[in-house]
Structures are given as C-alpha cells and as structure tokens.
C-alpha cells in the first residue's frame, strides 16, 4: 500500500516514470542541483558560509534545470507538486 492509498487518496495517474520530483520544492531539488555543481552559498577560506557567493545561477545550477526539464519532457520523471 502506498502512502497516498493509506491516506485514502487514490492515485489518479498510473505511470512507468522512474521517479516523481517536487519541482517547486527547493529541498527536494537540491540533490540534482548540487550533483551538477550548483549550490546555495559558497564558503570562505575559513569554512564559514559566504552569503555573497550565491551558486543558484552558476553553470551547474543551470545544467540541473536543463536536465530536470529533459526528465519531465521524456516522461522519466513526473512533477509531483
């Protein structure tokens, strides 16, 4: 039994998608973004966070969105939000 079924919700779509991604949820999007080199804040030489170094618009973060779009486009992933 799935969590939705346990809550009394019946999934309206049965799919062979490999995964469901919560598109608008940064918490769940972070692993894909960080895997391609994106990050929220960089670090200073002493290891503390650097709020002036934001990596949400670097090449890695942009690449993660391109991959995410492709996963949605080909049906490998479905938007669960």
PyMOL commands that set and color helices and strands:
alter all, ss='L'
color gray80, all
select helices_A, chain A and resi 3-6+26-35+59-74
alter helices_A, ss='H'
color red, helices_A
select strands_A, chain A and resi 19-21+41-43+49-54+77-79
alter strands_A, ss='S'
color yellow, strands_A
deselect
rebuild
show_as cartoon
